[in-house]
């Protein structure tokens, strides 16, 4: 039985900061880039891991509100 590919957006490790002052991870950048594109907002690659996590959560909330999900 084939399994469906796991979405990057569903990967909890992609948004879990180990060092909040460390630069954004590649996984976080991928997630944030997609969310920013979907929300029509600019992507900022200079965020820290903690800032990226907050931005991801905010954009997910915003997109859920605007799309009534």
HUTANOR-V758874 format. One record per helix or strand. SS is the DSSP state (hx for helix, st for strand). FROM is the first residue (numbers start at 1). LEN is the number of residues. If there is no record, write none. Layout:
<<SS FROM LEN> <SS FROM LEN>>
This chain:
<<hx 8 3> <hx 12 4> <st 23 1> <hx 26 14> <st 48 1> <hx 49 19>>
